[in-house]
Amino acid sequence: MKPQGLGKLAWVCVPAVLAGLGCAGPGAAPVGQTVYYRDGRAVQTVVATPTAQGLGGTAGSRGAGTVRWAYVTGDIVAGSAAVGADGTIYIGSDDGRLYALRPDGSRRWELGTGGAVRASAAIGADGTIYVGSTDQNFYAVRADGTTKWRLGLPGRPSTAAIGADGTIYVGSSDGTIFALNGDGGVRWQYRTGGSTSAPVVAADGTVYVGCGDGRVYAIRSDGALQWTFQTGEPIYPSPAIGFDGTIYAGSDDRHIYAINPDGTQRWVFITLGWVRASPAVGVDGTIYAGSTDGRLYAINPSGGLRWVFISRASGGTAAGFYSTPALSSQGMIYAADVTGYVYGLDANGASRWVTRLSDQPIVSSPVIGASGEIHLGSSDGRVYTIAGAGTWADGAWPMYQHDPRHTGRFGGLQPVGAGPVVSNLFAVGEMVPQRQGPLAVSCMATAAGGAVRSVTANLAEVGGAYAQALERTAGDQYAWSGIVMPGSAGGKGITVTATDEKGNTGTARTTIAVAPPAAGEPGAVRWRFPTSQGEVISSPAIGADGTVYVGGEDTQIHAIGPDGTEQWSHGTLARVNSSPAVGRDGTVYAASGDSRVYAFRADGKLLWQFNTGGWIRSSPAIGADGTIYIGCHDNSVYAIQPDGSPKWRYGTEGEIMSSPAVAADGTVYVGGWDHNFYAIRSNGTAKWTLRGDQPFLSSPAIGADGTIYIGCRDGNLYAIYPEGSRRWALATGGWVDSSPAIGMDGTIYVGSWDHNVYAVSPAGTEKWRFETEGIVDASPAVAGDGTVYVGSRDGSLYALNPDGTLRWKLSTGGPISSSAAVDEGGTVYVGSGDRHVYAVYGTGGAARGVWPMFRHDLRHTGRAGTGDRVRG
């Protein structure tokens, strides 16, 4: 459903049930103007916005119910608006963008993703915006619209909730709940039995979530299951929490449940339709919940019906309530139905005003900002702001995800009252990259609306912990001191947040200088190449002349000279997460999410493009005869002739995101999302298939004796004999999406979602592990002196000694999922989530191991037995 044209809006006339009350038609005195914006500029102004009188009252004070402005996006707006402290409205659209709109409706910025943005945004205490997309990525976005980090999830992300300590909780459509640190690192994950709702957080830190398996889950703040509560059908909306800790949840079994904090049932209320929206809970404990039966119910705390409001076009799901009502401090209840009506009801359920925004459904929940205006989206592709009366109510759960920032946390944000004032903030220390040094942080935190309960410092930029508690030294004075290891030079920021007993916060920021390392010193940046937008997940491939080839989420394939300057770039129609490969004749092969494989001459001239039937994340491999092999989301592995013509296509049972590896005998090995690991002969016929317990996203590495090593999402690193039987398995504590690398002595190195890098002997025993502060899904690279280089989603590139101890680390400005490559001179190349490709001074040239880095060699041929340690 696309947005309709910008014609004049029709006047809304009261239907027959309210006959005799009149119709606010063209002759009525105008009460305001509606300004329509598109692409950041006003395109139309309509005078006398469509407002109708309701049952027993007027349109409300000062034009309540009138549309102030509307912003036109490119597709359906299903999510709810989150409102920042400065009044900025953040809301996504099915057009794949997250919009930041000023309070007057003009665009501040927009951020493109790879899918529809249907989840609602949530805003952290430091202003970071968290939002998910149907591209299965969860984004952390700075207030200026730049991406802070991005985390790939196994399914579509839900709306997030934010704990009092800054932990971000987000669900996935595959049934997993993730607890994330502020830097995107996974603190813990818990697997439920179905697709999850948005999580919510209780005052004691317990996380509650509804699930497609019909259960409400209560998960402790440490990730342990506390209890589950079974209903009769799937639960799609997130729960709400009352003042006494009671959890309220609606289900497709047509019931609303009140659940005690110990997991026992308190009462159950029967509706006439599905309950697809979260309840709201008022100051007096009244629960307000809509149903697909076209009714909005007001339920008293004991479970009895207080009143029911029937929508204007009642009659089943065609007129149902699919969004959460919002409660005003002046006793108003704002609700929207799927026929496009928005209602302003008083505390007794009587209609005070009715506005019809369009004839398209509204599933976005109304949200009340600090100025009292109501923000919501519509399936007509617009974001609307409507005049309201009063700010949001000081209730237990007054709107969707509790508050305008969508913290999803009981007591997470109060409608009135200033937060603590942080002042006299300073930090001292002598910092040099990759060297430990002392740091001291001190400040004053003065109470405003309530007593200060905690003061934390975000030290991530200077190489410390994300949230470090400052201790009260005397009165309003707080301090912390410790040892940190900054990753790079420059002015590094330290943000301190004080939180009071009501959940209000105050922040302040200071900077500290980090001296640059000497040129050529290991861990120093040789050069940094910027891409225009998005992360650099692609791993750099290096040509014979030292040119660096890499893809970007800016949809470009980049060729970067050895000095860090761009030689050429070629645009595609989608992001490029696949890693390029370079043929022996210098031909560059690269694939894009636009379903195409491209071949370029070394000077950037396009030779040919090959069309597949789906998105491509897999990276190409090059056989000894020049055949190009690649996997695709259309459930296929393709073999392409060097001239771009098809050679064969092998059908699989699921999507292929793993990159093929080619053995010395021409066998092609590749993992599948369908849990299968495939061995395919060079003529395109099946050799054997090995079934796993979970998908294979890792790409294979092949040992000197032909053993195949691959990671699996069941948490294991597998060793497989060439005839297809399992040799051994080594268990890690998380998914293994990282692709293995093999050192000169046969040691296998691989990363895991449990934040560790593992060194494993050829016999399958663990030699050592090194813990980072984030997920490790990048592949390690082994240098000739035994140094192991690997990136982590904590934003750092690590250099590890052969015994697993830290040699140095470089902190970049974003998560690292790109696999490092080490050239003959010892330079390490890697992409980062901060939109840059880095060239970093290392300590040893490329190793002569059988598979020392991602895709075997610098040219990323993905082929065993090339006999060339650098050029493949």
Salt bridges, closest charged atoms under 4 A:
ASP75 OD2 - LYS2 NZ 2.93
ASP86 OD2 - ARG108 NH1 3.19
ASP94 OD1 - ARG118 NE 3.04
ASP95 OD2 - ARG97 NH1 3.89
GLU110 OE2 - ARG97 NE 2.68
GLU110 OE1 - ARG107 NH1 2.68
ASP126 OD2 - LYS148 NZ 3.48
ASP165 OD2 - ARG187 NH1 3.31
ASP174 OD2 - ARG191 NH1 3.86
ASP213 OD2 - ARG215 NH1 3.50
ASP222 OD2 - ARG220 NH2 3.00
ASP244 OD2 - ARG266 NH1 2.79
ASP252 OD1 - ARG276 NE 2.76
ASP253 OD1 - HIS255 ND1 3.33
ASP284 OD2 - ARG306 NH1 3.09
ASP346 OD2 - ARG352 NH2 2.91
GLU373 OE2 - ARG68 NH1 2.73
ASP380 OD2 - ARG382 NH1 3.15
ASP403 OD2 - HIS402 ND1 2.76
GLU461 OE2 - ARG509 NH2 2.86
GLU501 OE1 - ARG453 NH2 3.11
GLU521 OE2 - ARG435 NH2 3.51
GLU535 OE2 - ARG150 NE 3.10
GLU553 OE2 - ARG150 NH1 2.28
GLU553 OE2 - ARG575 NH1 3.50
ASP554 OD2 - HIS558 NE2 2.90
GLU566 OE2 - HIS558 ND1 2.87
ASP594 OD2 - ARG596 NH1 3.76
ASP603 OD2 - ARG601 NH2 2.63
ASP625 OD2 - LYS647 NZ 3.33
ASP634 OD2 - ARG649 NH2 3.44
GLU655 OE1 - HIS633 ND1 3.60
ASP665 OD2 - LYS687 NZ 3.47
ASP705 OD2 - ARG727 NH1 3.23
ASP737 OD2 - ARG713 NH2 2.79
ASP745 OD2 - LYS767 NZ 3.61
GLU766 OE2 - ARG769 NE 2.89
ASP777 OD2 - ARG793 NH2 2.35
ASP785 OD2 - ARG807 NH1 3.52
GLU824 OE2 - ARG869 NH2 2.50
ASP834 OD2 - ARG528 NH1 3.89
ASP834 OD1 - HIS836 ND1 3.60
ASP857 OD2 - HIS856 ND1 2.62
